[in-house]
Amino acid sequence: MNTEAETRVDWRDYYELTKPRVVMLIVFTAVVGMFLSVPAWPAVMPAIFGTIGIGMAASSAAVFNHVLDHRIDILMMRTRGRPLPQGKLTEKSALMFAAGLCVTSMIILWFLVNPLTAILTFFSLIGYAGIYTVWLKRATPQNIVIGGAAGAAPPILGWTAVTNEVTSGALLLFLIIFVWTPPHFWALAIARLEEYRKVEIPMLPVTHGVPYTRLNILLYSILLLLVTIMPYLIGMSGLIYLIAALGLGGYFLYYAIRMYRDHEDEELPMQMFRYSISYLGYLFLALLIDHYFFYQISF
């Protein structure tokens, strides 16, 4: 019989498999998509069950990723402490947990939200856990660029959960995350270059060198700043968002320029990686605040 302490550790191990910090950001961008999809407030039930279903599906994808990557995770300092490499959980138990989350999320989304959201969420899950983790990650240095489509899907999923359709607004939110993904991950890849090289994952700095990767980070950061202005240009958002996008994007670009020029500061890539996470959260928060500020004025 397990003691209370062992039970608590087991629960925390399963929880860690879901990559909770990553899933929280995914769910947040999906929720912002829900609220931006309508002028006022989204319907309560689709919003609640959509959030639960999307969150469970994202958690399922994370667990599948742990299972598929656990043999290389043990070789990398950043990931060797995860539950599977440490032997705290078995592959079988993790797979059963992932399958349970997947099936439950699809049931919730199909019957309590709408079939379109369930289908798009399922393809997003397969794209990340299957296509990206199993094939793209090990096949091409453009793995992050191509695979970023799955990670950029949450705002579309949130949008369709409420409206049952994909519109230009949802696609623009998708585009923002899609363009944000490469500089975000390439900064980490530079910081963990030797670890990726050791496990033979063809990240861009491994295959094309760090200077080339730094240049690409700079170019994508410029593109990101331009893309994040588009919601204002098309009338999707107002001045509050524009000011936030320029400020946050300007600081993102500042990091990218420093990365391009300064090859001596070994802490800089991780600093940019950490900032990029905060950047995306604050950017979407600005979208949300701006949306309801102008709604209150118009109302």
C-alpha positions in Angstrom: 0.0 0.0 0.0 1.3 3.5 -0.9 2.0 5.9 1.9 0.5 9.4 1.8 3.9 10.8 0.8 4.3 8.4 -2.1 0.8 9.2 -3.4 1.6 12.9 -3.4 4.8 12.3 -5.3 3.0 10.1 -7.9 0.4 12.9 -8.4 3.1 15.5 -8.8 5.0 13.2 -11.3 1.8 12.9 -13.5 1.3 16.6 -13.2 4.8 17.3 -14.3 4.3 15.2 -17.4 1.7 17.6 -18.6 4.2 20.5 -18.8 1.9 22.7 -16.7 3.7 26.0 -17.4 3.6 25.5 -21.2 0.0 24.4 -21.0 -1.0 27.4 -19.0 0.3 29.7 -21.8 -1.4 27.6 -24.4 -4.7 27.8 -22.6 -4.3 31.5 -22.0 -3.9 32.2 -25.7 -6.9 30.0 -26.4 -9.0 31.9 -23.9 -7.9 35.2 -25.4 -9.0 33.8 -28.8 -12.4 33.0 -27.2 -12.9 36.6 -25.9 -11.7 38.3 -29.0 -14.0 36.3 -31.2 -17.1 38.2 -30.1 -17.7 41.9 -29.5 -19.1 41.4 -26.0 -18.8 38.3 -23.8 -18.6 34.7 -25.1 -21.2 32.2 -24.3 -20.4 30.7 -20.9 -20.7 27.0 -21.6 -18.6 26.8 -24.8 -16.0 29.0 -23.1 -15.8 26.8 -20.0 -15.8 23.4 -21.7 -13.7 24.7 -24.5 -11.0 25.8 -22.0 -11.2 22.4 -20.2 -11.1 20.4 -23.5 -8.2 22.4 -25.0 -6.3 22.3 -21.8 -6.7 18.5 -21.5 -5.7 18.0 -25.2 -2.6 20.2 -24.7 -1.7 18.2 -21.6 -2.1 14.9 -23.5 0.2 16.1 -26.2 2.8 17.1 -23.6 2.6 13.6 -22.0 3.0 11.9 -25.4 6.0 14.2 -26.0 7.6 13.0 -22.7 7.1 9.4 -23.7 8.5 9.8 -27.2 11.5 11.8 -26.0 12.4 10.1 -22.8 15.4 8.2 -24.2 17.1 11.5 -25.2 15.8 13.4 -22.2 18.1 11.4 -20.0 21.1 12.7 -21.9 20.2 16.4 -21.6 20.8 18.4 -18.5 17.6 20.4 -19.1 15.4 17.3 -19.2 17.1 14.5 -17.3 15.1 15.3 -14.2 11.8 14.5 -15.8 9.7 11.7 -14.3 10.3 9.1 -17.1 14.1 9.5 -17.3 14.2 9.2 -13.5 12.1 6.0 -13.6 9.4 7.6 -11.4 6.8 6.4 -13.9 6.7 3.8 -16.5 6.1 4.3 -20.2 2.9 2.3 -20.0 1.4 4.4 -17.2 2.3 7.6 -19.0 0.8 6.4 -22.3 -2.4 5.4 -20.5 -2.5 8.8 -18.8 -2.0 10.6 -22.2 -4.7 8.4 -23.9 -7.1 9.1 -21.1 -6.6 12.9 -21.4 -6.9 12.7 -25.2 -10.1 10.7 -25.3 -11.7 12.8 -22.5 -10.8 16.1 -24.2 -12.2 14.9 -27.5 -15.5 13.9 -25.9 -15.8 17.2 -24.1 -15.0 19.2 -27.2 -17.2 17.2 -29.6 -20.3 16.9 -27.5 -20.1 20.0 -25.2 -18.5 22.5 -27.6 -18.6 21.7 -31.3 -17.2 19.1 -33.7 -15.0 21.7 -35.6 -13.1 22.6 -32.4 -12.7 18.9 -31.6 -11.3 18.1 -35.1 -8.9 21.0 -35.1 -7.7 20.3 -31.6 -7.1 16.6 -32.5 -5.1 17.5 -35.6 -3.1 20.0 -33.5 -2.4 17.3 -30.9 -1.3 14.9 -33.7 0.8 17.6 -35.3 2.8 18.2 -32.1 2.9 14.8 -30.5 3.2 12.8 -33.7 4.5 14.7 -36.7 6.8 17.2 -34.9 8.1 15.0 -32.1 8.4 11.8 -34.0 9.6 13.1 -37.4 10.2 16.8 -37.9 12.3 17.3 -34.7 14.8 14.7 -35.9 14.5 15.3 -39.7 15.2 19.0 -40.5 16.7 22.1 -38.9 13.4 23.8 -39.9 11.6 21.6 -37.4 10.6 24.5 -35.2 9.4 26.6 -38.2 7.2 23.9 -39.7 6.2 22.3 -36.4 5.3 25.7 -35.0 1.9 25.5 -36.7 0.7 23.0 -34.1 1.9 25.2 -31.3 0.2 28.3 -32.8 -3.2 26.7 -33.1 -4.7 27.5 -29.6 -6.1 30.9 -30.4 -7.9 29.4 -33.4 -9.2 26.6 -31.2 -10.5 29.1 -28.7 -12.1 31.2 -31.4 -13.9 28.2 -33.0 -15.1 27.0 -29.6 -17.2 30.1 -29.3 -18.0 30.9 -32.9 -17.8 27.5 -34.6 -15.9 29.1 -37.5 -12.4 30.2 -38.5 -12.1 33.8 -39.5 -9.3 36.2 -40.4 -9.0 37.4 -36.8 -8.3 33.9 -35.6 -5.7 33.4 -38.4 -3.9 36.6 -37.4 -3.6 35.4 -33.8 -2.2 32.1 -35.2 0.3 34.0 -37.3 1.6 36.0 -34.3 2.4 32.8 -32.4 3.7 31.1 -35.6 6.3 33.9 -36.2 7.1 34.1 -32.5 8.0 30.4 -32.2 11.3 30.2 -34.1 13.2 33.0 -32.3 11.8 31.7 -29.0 13.1 28.2 -29.5 16.3 29.1 -31.4 17.4 31.2 -28.4 17.0 28.1 -26.2 18.8 26.0 -28.9 21.8 28.3 -28.8 21.9 28.1 -25.0 21.7 24.3 -25.1 23.7 23.8 -28.2 26.0 21.0 -26.9 23.1 19.1 -25.5 21.2 19.1 -28.8 24.4 18.2 -30.6 25.0 15.3 -28.2 21.6 13.7 -28.9 21.8 14.5 -32.6 18.8 16.7 -32.8 19.3 18.9 -36.0 18.4 22.2 -34.4 19.5 25.2 -36.5 22.6 26.2 -34.5 23.7 22.5 -34.7 23.4 22.2 -38.5 24.1 25.8 -39.6 26.1 27.3 -36.8 25.4 29.9 -34.1 26.1 33.1 -36.2 23.6 32.0 -38.8 21.0 31.2 -36.1 21.5 34.6 -34.5 20.9 36.2 -37.9 17.6 34.3 -38.3 16.5 35.2 -34.8 17.0 38.9 -35.7 15.1 38.6 -39.0 12.2 36.7 -37.4 12.1 39.3 -34.5 11.8 42.1 -37.1 9.0 40.2 -38.8 7.3 39.5 -35.5 7.2 43.2 -34.7 5.6 43.9 -38.0 3.0 41.1 -37.7 2.0 42.2 -34.2 1.1 45.6 -35.5 -1.4 44.1 -37.9 -4.3 43.8 -35.4 -4.2 47.5 -35.1 -3.9 48.2 -38.8 -7.0 46.1 -39.6 -9.1 47.6 -36.8 -9.1 44.4 -34.7 -7.5 46.3 -31.8 -6.9 49.9 -30.6 -4.2 52.1 -29.2 -3.7 50.3 -26.0 -2.7 47.2 -27.8 -0.6 49.1 -30.3 1.5 50.8 -27.6 1.9 47.4 -25.8 2.9 45.7 -29.0 5.5 48.3 -29.9 6.9 48.4 -26.4 7.1 44.6 -26.0 8.2 44.0 -29.6 10.8 46.7 -29.3 12.4 45.0 -26.3 12.2 41.7 -28.0 14.0 43.2 -31.0 16.6 44.7 -28.6 17.4 41.3 -27.3 17.7 40.0 -30.9 20.1 42.8 -31.8 22.2 42.1 -28.8 22.2 38.4 -29.7 23.3 39.2 -33.2 26.1 41.5 -32.1 27.3 40.0 -28.8 28.7 36.5 -29.1 30.5 36.7 -25.7 27.6 36.9 -23.2 26.8 33.2 -22.6 23.7 34.2 -20.5 22.1 36.2 -23.2 20.4 33.4 -25.1 18.6 32.1 -22.0 17.7 35.7 -21.0 16.0 36.1 -24.4 14.3 32.8 -24.2 12.8 33.6 -20.8 11.7 37.1 -21.9 10.1 35.6 -25.0 7.7 33.6 -22.8 6.7 36.7 -20.8 6.4 38.6 -24.1 3.8 36.4 -25.6 1.7 36.3 -22.4 1.8 40.1 -22.0 1.0 40.6 -25.7 -2.1 38.5 -25.5 -3.1 40.2 -22.3 -2.8 43.5 -24.0 -5.1 42.3 -26.8 -7.7 41.2 -24.2 -7.5 44.5 -22.2 -7.7 46.6 -25.4 -10.7 44.6 -26.7 -12.8 45.2 -23.6 -11.7 48.8 -23.1 -13.0 49.7 -26.5 -16.1 47.6 -26.1 -17.0 49.5 -23.0 -16.5 52.8 -24.8 -18.6 51.7 -27.8 -21.3 50.3 -25.4 
